[in-house]
């Protein structure tokens, strides 16, 4: 009997028994119960005799990353918006944004009435291309945002040098890079600020959440105001049942506070982050060697990357498959073989259905602004090619055992061999 793809009724290569995500630990449950019993469920709740979980997580994550300061927040989107405003980016300012990323990279810029300048990426890593950045800088550029995408770290040496040469703050979006290091330093510590998301799928997660790290005390002070409606934590512990946030009002903010439940979960999840990262890296290295031998190209990273963090395992398909079958069809067939969601990469932001500035009246700020934020005005050939050629597998796959990586490689080989067979 001839071999048949699982998507057409054939046998699966892998049974689909993969590790779940997120993963709770005993510490997770213990910490959440502590919050429940404390009667303080928010940093804005009454002081109960000890620092809030939000404060404790901020301190612990600063130590973990090696940053001088960490200000937790409610989401990764809030973190990016806060970082931009803390760096004094505002209305009509231009912000360089990588052409391949989750839509938030651009929409967060729009959210503060600034102009996202969609900029092309490196064809091997999918991260911001320093050459394209140099071309995109104008007299109105007020920030450069760089996303460490998938498992790649951007070329921080060159991007930092460009930012310094033009006196423009560099903001690192590390939503997909918890634990990643470049030149032996944690990502997020190279620019003016580093932002993180702790959303459900992220490597460090509490369902929703975020954080901003920085070494600049002035930026940290502005971040504190921006995330708590213009309030900051009191310098001294307040009295019992008093509020720990004081109305310093140096800068008007919004409510982007992380709840005590989320902070308590993050404290527990941080304990196992490095162990999980090490397992992912070992399995990724094995899968790399197997797939390269089959003609596939795993995502590259900048040369001085010390440690990778695999938010997604990104693979470039052979051009012959891209041209004849397309990445979406290959990903669907691969998903059926291993019982795991395999997706195409994000669409380039100039073609991304989720990035539609004109769908919201709040951005109708006159013709000059609407023309400036029109995604179609940007040419992103490398970003489009990267998006069209690559697929991404979820990081929980890499938490499995070594033998499963052999099954994944076998599935790639099977799909590549039979993808042009459309039997039903």
C-alpha positions in Angstrom: 0.0 0.0 0.0 1.4 3.4 -1.0 2.3 5.9 1.7 -0.3 8.6 2.2 -0.3 11.9 4.0 -2.2 12.1 7.2 -4.2 15.1 6.0 -5.6 12.8 3.3 -6.3 9.9 5.7 -2.9 8.3 6.1 -1.2 7.3 9.3 0.3 10.1 11.5 4.1 10.1 12.0 3.6 11.2 15.6 0.6 10.4 17.9 0.2 14.1 18.9 1.0 13.5 22.6 2.9 16.7 23.2 3.6 18.6 26.5 0.9 21.1 27.4 1.5 24.8 27.8 1.3 26.7 30.2 2.6 24.3 32.8 1.7 24.8 36.5 4.0 23.9 39.3 3.5 23.4 43.0 4.9 26.8 43.5 2.4 28.3 41.1 -0.5 26.9 43.2 1.1 27.9 46.5 1.7 31.5 45.3 -1.9 31.9 44.0 -3.3 30.6 47.3 -1.1 33.1 49.1 -2.7 35.9 47.1 -6.2 34.6 47.8 -5.5 34.6 51.5 -3.8 38.0 51.6 -6.9 40.0 50.8 -4.7 42.1 48.6 -5.3 41.2 44.9 -3.8 44.3 43.3 -0.8 46.6 43.9 -3.4 49.3 44.4 -5.0 47.3 47.2 -4.4 47.9 50.9 -1.0 47.2 52.3 -0.9 43.9 54.3 2.5 44.1 56.0 4.8 42.9 53.2 5.8 44.0 49.7 3.3 43.2 46.9 3.9 40.3 44.6 4.1 42.9 41.8 7.1 44.6 43.6 8.7 41.2 44.3 8.4 40.1 40.7 9.8 43.4 39.4 12.8 43.0 41.6 13.4 39.4 40.8 13.0 39.9 37.0 15.5 42.8 37.2 18.0 40.5 38.9 17.3 37.8 36.3 17.9 40.0 33.3 20.7 42.1 34.9 18.7 45.3 34.5 18.8 48.2 36.9 15.0 48.5 37.1 11.9 46.5 36.1 8.4 47.9 36.0 5.7 45.2 35.6 2.6 45.9 33.5 -0.7 44.4 32.5 0.3 43.3 29.0 3.1 43.3 26.4 1.3 45.9 24.4 1.1 48.2 27.5 4.8 47.6 28.1 5.7 48.8 24.6 3.4 51.8 24.8 4.9 52.7 28.2 8.5 52.3 26.9 7.8 54.6 24.0 6.2 57.3 26.1 8.9 56.9 28.8 11.4 57.7 26.0 9.3 60.8 25.2 7.9 59.6 21.9 4.6 61.3 21.1 2.1 62.5 18.6 3.3 62.6 14.9 6.8 61.3 15.9 8.2 58.5 13.6 9.1 55.1 15.1 10.9 52.5 13.1 9.2 49.1 13.4 10.3 45.8 11.9 8.3 44.6 8.9 7.7 41.1 10.3 6.2 40.9 13.8 3.0 40.5 15.7 0.7 43.4 14.9 1.2 45.0 18.3 4.7 46.3 17.2 2.9 48.7 14.9 -0.4 49.2 16.7 1.3 50.2 20.0 3.0 53.0 18.2 -0.2 54.1 16.6 -1.8 54.0 20.1 0.3 56.9 21.2 -0.5 58.8 18.0 3.0 58.3 16.6 3.8 57.0 13.1 5.0 53.4 12.6 7.7 53.4 9.9 7.6 49.8 8.6 11.2 48.7 7.9 12.6 45.7 6.1 14.2 42.7 7.9 17.2 40.5 7.5 16.4 37.7 5.2 18.0 35.0 7.4 16.8 36.0 10.9 13.6 37.9 10.1 14.8 40.6 12.6 15.2 44.3 11.8 17.8 44.9 9.1 20.4 47.5 10.2 20.9 48.7 6.6 17.2 49.3 6.2 17.2 51.1 9.5 19.8 53.6 8.3 17.7 54.3 5.2 14.5 54.8 7.2 15.8 57.4 9.6 14.6 60.9 9.1 14.6 64.1 11.1 11.3 63.0 12.7 12.5 59.6 13.9 12.2 59.5 17.7 12.7 55.7 18.4 13.8 52.5 16.9 12.0 49.3 18.0 13.6 45.9 17.4 11.8 42.6 17.8 13.8 39.4 18.7 11.7 37.2 16.6 11.0 33.4 17.0 14.3 32.1 18.2 16.5 34.8 16.7 18.3 37.7 18.3 18.7 40.8 16.2 22.1 42.3 15.3 22.3 44.4 18.5 25.9 45.6 17.9 24.9 47.4 14.7 21.6 48.6 15.9 23.0 50.0 19.1 25.7 51.8 17.1 23.1 53.3 14.7 20.9 54.4 17.6 23.8 56.1 19.3 25.1 57.7 16.2 21.7 59.4 15.6 20.9 59.9 19.3 17.7 57.9 19.0 16.6 55.6 21.7 16.6 51.9 20.8 13.7 49.9 22.4 14.0 46.1 22.4 10.8 44.1 22.1 11.7 40.9 23.9 8.2 39.4 24.0 9.5 36.2 22.4 12.9 36.2 24.0 12.8 35.5 27.7 16.2 34.1 28.7 17.9 34.9 25.4 21.4 36.4 25.6 23.6 38.4 23.3 27.3 38.8 24.1 26.6 37.2 27.5 24.0 39.9 28.4 20.2 39.4 28.6 18.4 40.9 25.7 16.5 44.0 26.7 19.6 45.5 28.4 21.2 47.0 25.2 18.8 49.8 24.4 17.1 52.5 26.4 14.5 49.9 27.5 13.4 46.3 26.9 9.8 45.2 26.8 8.3 41.8 27.6 5.0 40.1 27.2 3.8 37.4 29.6 0.7 36.4 27.5 -0.5 32.8 27.5 1.8 31.5 24.8 5.0 33.2 26.0 8.0 31.4 27.4 7.4 33.2 30.8 3.6 33.5 31.2 0.8 34.3 33.6 -1.9 34.3 31.0 -1.5 38.0 30.5 1.1 40.4 31.7 4.2 42.4 30.8 7.2 44.2 32.0 9.7 46.9 31.0 13.4 46.8 32.0 15.9 49.7 31.9 19.1 50.9 33.4 18.0 54.5 33.3 16.5 55.8 36.6 14.7 58.6 34.9 13.0 56.3 32.4 12.2 53.9 35.2 10.5 56.8 37.1 8.4 57.7 34.1 7.4 54.1 33.6 6.2 53.8 37.2 3.9 56.8 36.6 2.7 55.7 33.2 1.6 52.3 34.5 -0.3 53.4 37.6 -2.4 56.6 36.7 0.4 58.9 37.7 1.1 57.2 41.0 4.3 55.6 42.3 5.1 53.2 45.1 5.8 55.0 48.4 9.4 55.1 49.4 8.6 53.7 52.8 6.1 51.0 53.7 2.7 52.5 54.4 0.7 51.7 57.5 -1.5 48.6 57.6 -4.6 48.9 55.3 -3.2 52.0 53.6 -2.5 52.2 49.9 1.1 51.7 48.8 0.7 53.9 45.8 1.1 57.6 46.3 -0.2 60.4 44.1 3.2 61.9 43.1 1.6 63.1 39.8 4.8 63.9 38.0 3.4 62.5 34.8 -0.1 61.5 33.9 -0.5 57.8 33.3 -3.0 55.0 32.7 -3.9 51.9 34.6 -1.5 49.2 33.3 -0.9 47.5 36.6 -0.2 43.8 36.8 -2.5 42.0 39.2 -1.2 40.2 42.3 -2.4 36.9 40.9 -0.4 37.4 37.7 2.7 38.5 39.5 2.5 35.5 41.9 2.3 33.1 39.0 5.3 34.8 37.3 7.4 34.4 40.4 6.8 30.7 40.2 7.3 30.4 36.5 10.6 32.3 36.6 11.9 29.5 38.8 11.7 27.0 36.0 12.4 29.2 33.0 16.1 28.3 32.6 15.5 24.6 32.9 12.8 24.8 30.2 15.0 26.9 28.0 17.9 24.4 28.3 15.6 21.6 27.2 14.3 23.5 24.2 17.8 24.4 23.1 19.0 20.8 23.3 16.1 19.6 21.2 16.3 22.5 18.8 20.0 21.7 18.1 19.1 18.1 17.3 16.2 19.1 15.1 18.4 21.7 13.3 20.9 19.0 12.2 18.2 16.6 11.1 16.3 19.2 9.0 19.4 20.7 7.4 20.3 17.3 6.1 16.8 17.2 4.5 17.2 20.5 2.8 15.3 22.7 5.2 16.9 25.9 6.8 16.2 26.6 10.5 16.0 30.3 11.4 19.4 32.0 11.8 20.4 34.4 14.6 22.9 37.3 14.9 26.5 36.1 15.2 27.0 37.2 18.8 24.0 35.5 20.2 25.1 33.6 23.3 21.8 31.8 24.2 18.7 31.4 22.2 15.1 31.3 23.5 12.8 29.3 21.4 9.3 31.0 21.4 8.7 29.4 18.0 10.9 27.0 16.0 11.0 28.7 12.7 12.0 26.9 9.5 12.5 28.2 5.9 11.1 25.8 3.3 13.0 24.9 0.1 12.1 27.4 -2.6 10.7 24.6 -4.8 8.1 23.8 -2.2 7.3 27.5 -1.6 6.7 28.0 -5.3 4.7 24.9 -6.1 2.8 24.2 -2.9 3.1 27.3 -0.6 4.0 27.5 3.1 0.4 27.4 4.3 -0.3 24.1 2.6 2.9 22.5 3.8 2.2 23.7 7.4 -1.3 22.2 7.3 0.1 18.8 6.1 2.8 18.9 8.7 0.3 19.7 11.5 -1.7 16.6 10.5 1.4 14.4 10.6 2.4 15.4 14.2 -0.8 16.5 15.8 0.6 20.0 16.6 -0.4 23.4 15.2 2.2 24.4 12.6 1.6 27.9 11.3 2.9 30.2 8.6 4.9 33.2 9.8 3.2 36.5 10.5 2.3 38.3 7.3 4.5 41.3 6.6 3.0 44.3 8.3 2.3 46.2 5.0 0.0 43.3 4.1 -1.2 42.1 7.5 -4.9 41.9 7.9 -4.7 42.8 11.6 -2.9 46.1 10.9 -5.6 48.4 9.6 -5.2 51.9 10.9 -8.2 53.2 8.9 -10.6 50.9 10.7 -10.5 53.0 13.8 -11.7 56.6 14.0 -9.3 57.5 16.7 -6.5 57.6 14.1 -8.3 59.9 11.7 -6.1 62.8 12.6 -6.0 64.5 9.2 -4.8 63.6 5.7 -1.1 64.0 6.5 -1.3 61.6 9.4 -3.4 59.0 7.6 -1.1 59.1 4.6 1.9 58.6 6.8 0.4 55.5 8.6 -0.9 53.9 5.4 0.7 50.4 5.5 0.7 50.1 1.7 3.2 52.9 1.2 6.0 50.7 2.6 8.0 48.3 0.4 9.1 45.3 2.4 10.4 42.7 -0.1 12.6 40.8 2.4 9.8 40.7 5.0 7.3 39.4 2.5 9.7 36.8 1.3 10.5 35.7 4.8 6.8 35.5 5.7 6.0 33.5 2.6 8.8 31.0 2.9 8.8 30.2 6.7 6.7 28.2 9.0 6.7 28.2 12.8 6.2 25.3 15.3 5.2 26.0 18.9 7.8 25.9 21.7 6.0 23.2 23.7 7.2 20.8 21.0 10.7 21.3 22.2 9.8 20.3 25.7 9.3 16.8 24.6 11.8 14.0 24.6 14.6 13.6 22.0 12.9 10.8 20.1 10.1 13.1 19.3 12.5 15.4 17.3 13.2 12.4 15.1 9.5 12.1 14.5 9.2 15.7 13.6 12.1 15.4 11.1 10.5 12.3 9.6 7.2 14.3 9.2 9.1 17.0 7.4 10.6 14.4 5.1 7.3 12.7 4.4 5.4 15.9 3.7 8.2 17.1 1.4 8.0 13.8 -0.5 4.2 13.6 -0.8 2.9 17.2 -0.7 2.2 17.2 -4.4 -0.1 14.1 -4.0 -3.6 15.5 -3.5 -5.3 12.1 -3.0 -8.4 12.4 -0.8 
